[in-house]
Amino acid sequence: MKFNYVGELATIKLLNAFNCNFTSLFEITMKFILFVPVCLVLVECLRSCAYRKRRFGKTLCRKGETYVENECNFCLCRAGVIGICTTMTCEWAQSLKACKVGTRWMKKCNRCWCIKNVGQVCEHHNCGGI
């Protein structure tokens, strides 16, 4: 086996000491290059889920119902907590985040409330002619 540089030889000796099977530093590098993006995507997905749970906390909702956050993002209720939401950036809806936390009101036939660090959240029912 021919080595490209001294660092590769040292790495191979170190990996051999830990019984690592490989063919070259190139193979290890390629696995690392493929592994890192997968890990980053997984971390981002987990962070996003945790972020949503943290934002909505213990806000109870009806399982399976949809809600609208700040007249922009649609959210789905899962297990009594608003958990899955779209993540569109709606600059025009930023003013809706300035509501008084804890207030509740009706918007046509939909119940709305103001949640800390979120803003306005309303049920998403078709109100017909109302």
PyRosetta script that sets phi, psi and omega in degrees:
from pyrosetta import init, pose_from_sequence

init()
pose = pose_from_sequence("MKFNYVGELATIKLLNAFNCNFTSLFEITMKFILFVPVCLVLVECLRSCAYRKRRFGKTLCRKGETYVENECNFCLCRAGVIGICTTMTCEWAQSLKACKVGTRWMKKCNRCWCIKNVGQVCEHHNCGGI")
pose.set_psi(1, 131.1)
pose.set_omega(1, -179.7)
pose.set_phi(2, -100.5)
pose.set_psi(2, 135.9)
pose.set_omega(2, -178.2)
pose.set_phi(3, -106.6)
pose.set_psi(3, 141.9)
pose.set_omega(3, -177.3)
pose.set_phi(4, -76.8)
pose.set_psi(4, -33.9)
pose.set_omega(4, 180.0)
pose.set_phi(5, -158.3)
pose.set_psi(5, 168.1)
pose.set_omega(5, -174.2)
pose.set_phi(6, -63.5)
pose.set_psi(6, -36.6)
pose.set_omega(6, -179.6)
pose.set_phi(7, -60.7)
pose.set_psi(7, -37.4)
pose.set_omega(7, 178.6)
pose.set_phi(8, -65.1)
pose.set_psi(8, -41.3)
pose.set_omega(8, 179.1)
pose.set_phi(9, -62.4)
pose.set_psi(9, -43.0)
pose.set_omega(9, 179.2)
pose.set_phi(10, -64.7)
pose.set_psi(10, -41.1)
pose.set_omega(10, 178.6)
pose.set_phi(11, -63.9)
pose.set_psi(11, -42.6)
pose.set_omega(11, 179.9)
pose.set_phi(12, -63.4)
pose.set_psi(12, -43.2)
pose.set_omega(12, 178.5)
pose.set_phi(13, -62.8)
pose.set_psi(13, -41.8)
pose.set_omega(13, 178.9)
pose.set_phi(14, -63.8)
pose.set_psi(14, -45.2)
pose.set_omega(14, 179.9)
pose.set_phi(15, -66.9)
pose.set_psi(15, -36.7)
pose.set_omega(15, 175.8)
pose.set_phi(16, -61.4)
pose.set_psi(16, -35.8)
pose.set_omega(16, 179.2)
pose.set_phi(17, -62.5)
pose.set_psi(17, -28.2)
pose.set_omega(17, 178.9)
pose.set_phi(18, -101.5)
pose.set_psi(18, 17.3)
pose.set_omega(18, 178.0)
pose.set_phi(19, 57.6)
pose.set_psi(19, 39.8)
pose.set_omega(19, 177.6)
pose.set_phi(20, -86.5)
pose.set_psi(20, 131.4)
pose.set_omega(20, 176.5)
pose.set_phi(21, -93.7)
pose.set_psi(21, 130.1)
pose.set_omega(21, -179.9)
pose.set_phi(22, -163.3)
pose.set_psi(22, 167.4)
pose.set_omega(22, 176.7)
pose.set_phi(23, -108.1)
pose.set_psi(23, -29.6)
pose.set_omega(23, 179.6)
pose.set_phi(24, -166.6)
pose.set_psi(24, 168.5)
pose.set_omega(24, 175.1)
pose.set_phi(25, -63.6)
pose.set_psi(25, -31.3)
pose.set_omega(25, 177.5)
pose.set_phi(26, -59.1)
pose.set_psi(26, -44.5)
pose.set_omega(26, 179.8)
pose.set_phi(27, -62.5)
pose.set_psi(27, -43.2)
pose.set_omega(27, 179.3)
pose.set_phi(28, -63.1)
pose.set_psi(28, -44.4)
pose.set_omega(28, 179.8)
pose.set_phi(29, -61.8)
pose.set_psi(29, -43.5)
pose.set_omega(29, -179.8)
pose.set_phi(30, -64.5)
pose.set_psi(30, -41.0)
pose.set_omega(30, 177.6)
pose.set_phi(31, -62.6)
pose.set_psi(31, -41.5)
pose.set_omega(31, 178.8)
pose.set_phi(32, -63.4)
pose.set_psi(32, -44.3)
pose.set_omega(32, -179.6)
pose.set_phi(33, -62.4)
pose.set_psi(33, -34.8)
pose.set_omega(33, 178.1)
pose.set_phi(34, -79.9)
pose.set_psi(34, -32.7)
pose.set_omega(34, -175.8)
pose.set_phi(35, -73.3)
pose.set_psi(35, -41.4)
pose.set_omega(35, -175.6)
pose.set_phi(36, -60.4)
pose.set_psi(36, -49.0)
pose.set_omega(36, 178.8)
pose.set_phi(37, -60.7)
pose.set_psi(37, -37.2)
pose.set_omega(37, 178.2)
pose.set_phi(38, -62.3)
pose.set_psi(38, -44.2)
pose.set_omega(38, 178.5)
pose.set_phi(39, -63.2)
pose.set_psi(39, -41.4)
pose.set_omega(39, -179.8)
pose.set_phi(40, -63.9)
pose.set_psi(40, -40.9)
pose.set_omega(40, 177.7)
pose.set_phi(41, -64.1)
pose.set_psi(41, -44.2)
pose.set_omega(41, 179.1)
pose.set_phi(42, -61.8)
pose.set_psi(42, -45.6)
pose.set_omega(42, 179.2)
pose.set_phi(43, -61.5)
pose.set_psi(43, -41.9)
pose.set_omega(43, 179.6)
pose.set_phi(44, -63.7)
pose.set_psi(44, -40.7)
pose.set_omega(44, 177.8)
pose.set_phi(45, -63.4)
pose.set_psi(45, -45.4)
pose.set_omega(45, 179.8)
pose.set_phi(46, -65.4)
pose.set_psi(46, -40.8)
pose.set_omega(46, 179.3)
pose.set_phi(47, -63.7)
pose.set_psi(47, -40.5)
pose.set_omega(47, 179.7)
pose.set_phi(48, -63.0)
pose.set_psi(48, -44.6)
pose.set_omega(48, 178.2)
pose.set_phi(49, -63.2)
pose.set_psi(49, -44.8)
pose.set_omega(49, 179.7)
pose.set_phi(50, -64.2)
pose.set_psi(50, -37.7)
pose.set_omega(50, 179.4)
pose.set_phi(51, -62.1)
pose.set_psi(51, -45.6)
pose.set_omega(51, 179.4)
pose.set_phi(52, -63.3)
pose.set_psi(52, -43.2)
pose.set_omega(52, 179.7)
pose.set_phi(53, -63.6)
pose.set_psi(53, -40.4)
pose.set_omega(53, -179.9)
pose.set_phi(54, -66.1)
pose.set_psi(54, -40.2)
pose.set_omega(54, -177.7)
pose.set_phi(55, -65.9)
pose.set_psi(55, -45.5)
pose.set_omega(55, -174.6)
pose.set_phi(56, -92.3)
pose.set_psi(56, -18.2)
pose.set_omega(56, 175.1)
pose.set_phi(57, 51.1)
pose.set_psi(57, -123.8)
pose.set_omega(57, -174.1)
pose.set_phi(58, -101.0)
pose.set_psi(58, 25.2)
pose.set_omega(58, 177.3)
pose.set_phi(59, -66.1)
pose.set_psi(59, 114.2)
pose.set_omega(59, -177.7)
pose.set_phi(60, -83.6)
pose.set_psi(60, 145.7)
pose.set_omega(60, 179.3)
pose.set_phi(61, -148.1)
pose.set_psi(61, 170.8)
pose.set_omega(61, 179.5)
pose.set_phi(62, -85.9)
pose.set_psi(62, 126.3)
pose.set_omega(62, -177.5)
pose.set_phi(63, -54.2)
pose.set_psi(63, 129.8)
pose.set_omega(63, 177.7)
pose.set_phi(64, 89.8)
pose.set_psi(64, -12.7)
pose.set_omega(64, 179.7)
pose.set_phi(65, -78.5)
pose.set_psi(65, 153.4)
pose.set_omega(65, 176.3)
pose.set_phi(66, -103.9)
pose.set_psi(66, 149.8)
pose.set_omega(66, -179.8)
pose.set_phi(67, -133.1)
pose.set_psi(67, 160.9)
pose.set_omega(67, 178.1)
pose.set_phi(68, -119.4)
pose.set_psi(68, 127.8)
pose.set_omega(68, 179.6)
pose.set_phi(69, -98.2)
pose.set_psi(69, 118.7)
pose.set_omega(69, 177.3)
pose.set_phi(70, 51.0)
pose.set_psi(70, 39.0)
pose.set_omega(70, 179.9)
pose.set_phi(71, 51.6)
pose.set_psi(71, 33.2)
pose.set_omega(71, -176.0)
pose.set_phi(72, -135.7)
pose.set_psi(72, -65.2)
pose.set_omega(72, -174.6)
pose.set_phi(73, -96.5)
pose.set_psi(73, 139.8)
pose.set_omega(73, 177.5)
pose.set_phi(74, -94.1)
pose.set_psi(74, 137.9)
pose.set_omega(74, -177.4)
pose.set_phi(75, -126.3)
pose.set_psi(75, 150.5)
pose.set_omega(75, 179.0)
pose.set_phi(76, -117.0)
pose.set_psi(76, 135.7)
pose.set_omega(76, 178.4)
pose.set_phi(77, -83.2)
pose.set_psi(77, 128.7)
pose.set_omega(77, 177.0)
pose.set_phi(78, -129.8)
pose.set_psi(78, 126.2)
pose.set_omega(78, 176.5)
pose.set_phi(79, 53.9)
pose.set_psi(79, 37.7)
pose.set_omega(79, 175.6)
pose.set_phi(80, 82.5)
pose.set_psi(80, 0.6)
pose.set_omega(80, -180.0)
pose.set_phi(81, -129.6)
pose.set_psi(81, 135.0)
pose.set_omega(81, 176.2)
pose.set_phi(82, -65.1)
pose.set_psi(82, 117.0)
pose.set_omega(82, -171.7)
pose.set_phi(83, -124.6)
pose.set_psi(83, -35.3)
pose.set_omega(83, -176.1)
pose.set_phi(84, -115.0)
pose.set_psi(84, 121.9)
pose.set_omega(84, -179.9)
pose.set_phi(85, -134.2)
pose.set_psi(85, 152.1)
pose.set_omega(85, 170.2)
pose.set_phi(86, -69.4)
pose.set_psi(86, 162.1)
pose.set_omega(86, -176.5)
pose.set_phi(87, -125.8)
pose.set_psi(87, 46.0)
pose.set_omega(87, 178.0)
pose.set_phi(88, -73.6)
pose.set_psi(88, 148.3)
pose.set_omega(88, 175.6)
pose.set_phi(89, -98.6)
pose.set_psi(89, 112.5)
pose.set_omega(89, -178.6)
pose.set_phi(90, -116.0)
pose.set_psi(90, 90.6)
pose.set_omega(90, -177.9)
pose.set_phi(91, -57.4)
pose.set_psi(91, -35.7)
pose.set_omega(91, -178.7)
pose.set_phi(92, -66.2)
pose.set_psi(92, -17.8)
pose.set_omega(92, -176.6)
pose.set_phi(93, -97.1)
pose.set_psi(93, 3.2)
pose.set_omega(93, -176.5)
pose.set_phi(94, -60.1)
pose.set_psi(94, -33.2)
pose.set_omega(94, -178.6)
pose.set_phi(95, -65.5)
pose.set_psi(95, -23.5)
pose.set_omega(95, -179.6)
pose.set_phi(96, -71.4)
pose.set_psi(96, -16.5)
pose.set_omega(96, 178.1)
pose.set_phi(97, -75.4)
pose.set_psi(97, -11.5)
pose.set_omega(97, -176.1)
pose.set_phi(98, -88.9)
pose.set_psi(98, 20.8)
pose.set_omega(98, 179.9)
pose.set_phi(99, -73.9)
pose.set_psi(99, 163.7)
pose.set_omega(99, -179.8)
pose.set_phi(100, -80.4)
pose.set_psi(100, 116.7)
pose.set_omega(100, -176.7)
pose.set_phi(101, -55.3)
pose.set_psi(101, 132.4)
pose.set_omega(101, 177.9)
pose.set_phi(102, 94.9)
pose.set_psi(102, -12.6)
pose.set_omega(102, 179.6)
pose.set_phi(103, -74.7)
pose.set_psi(103, 153.0)
pose.set_omega(103, 178.6)
pose.set_phi(104, -133.5)
pose.set_psi(104, 147.5)
pose.set_omega(104, 179.2)
pose.set_phi(105, -158.8)
pose.set_psi(105, 170.2)
pose.set_omega(105, 176.5)
pose.set_phi(106, -105.7)
pose.set_psi(106, 139.0)
pose.set_omega(106, 175.0)
pose.set_phi(107, -125.9)
pose.set_psi(107, 102.5)
pose.set_omega(107, -168.9)
pose.set_phi(108, 57.1)
pose.set_psi(108, -118.9)
pose.set_omega(108, -179.3)
pose.set_phi(109, -100.2)
pose.set_psi(109, 8.5)
pose.set_omega(109, -176.3)
pose.set_phi(110, -104.4)
pose.set_psi(110, 136.2)
pose.set_omega(110, 174.3)
pose.set_phi(111, -79.6)
pose.set_psi(111, 139.6)
pose.set_omega(111, 177.8)
pose.set_phi(112, -129.5)
pose.set_psi(112, 156.0)
pose.set_omega(112, 174.3)
pose.set_phi(113, -152.2)
pose.set_psi(113, 161.4)
pose.set_omega(113, -178.3)
pose.set_phi(114, -106.8)
pose.set_psi(114, 125.3)
pose.set_omega(114, -176.8)
pose.set_phi(115, -113.2)
pose.set_psi(115, 135.7)
pose.set_omega(115, 179.2)
pose.set_phi(116, -56.3)
pose.set_psi(116, 136.9)
pose.set_omega(116, 179.1)
pose.set_phi(117, 65.0)
pose.set_psi(117, 6.6)
pose.set_omega(117, 179.1)
pose.set_phi(118, -122.4)
pose.set_psi(118, -57.6)
pose.set_omega(118, -176.4)
pose.set_phi(119, 112.4)
pose.set_psi(119, -143.8)
pose.set_omega(119, -175.2)
pose.set_phi(120, -78.2)
pose.set_psi(120, 128.6)
pose.set_omega(120, 173.8)
pose.set_phi(121, -127.7)
pose.set_psi(121, 127.6)
pose.set_omega(121, -178.2)
pose.set_phi(122, -128.4)
pose.set_psi(122, 150.6)
pose.set_omega(122, 172.0)
pose.set_phi(123, -62.2)
pose.set_psi(123, 160.5)
pose.set_omega(123, -177.6)
pose.set_phi(124, -124.1)
pose.set_psi(124, 73.9)
pose.set_omega(124, 178.1)
pose.set_phi(125, -104.8)
pose.set_psi(125, 149.6)
pose.set_omega(125, 172.6)
pose.set_phi(126, -79.2)
pose.set_psi(126, 112.4)
pose.set_omega(126, -174.2)
pose.set_phi(127, -85.8)
pose.set_psi(127, 3.3)
pose.set_omega(127, 178.4)
pose.set_phi(128, 64.5)
pose.set_psi(128, -127.3)
pose.set_omega(128, -176.5)
pose.set_phi(129, -86.6)
pose.set_psi(129, 7.6)
pose.set_omega(129, -177.4)
pose.set_phi(130, -74.8)
pose.dump_pdb("model.pdb")
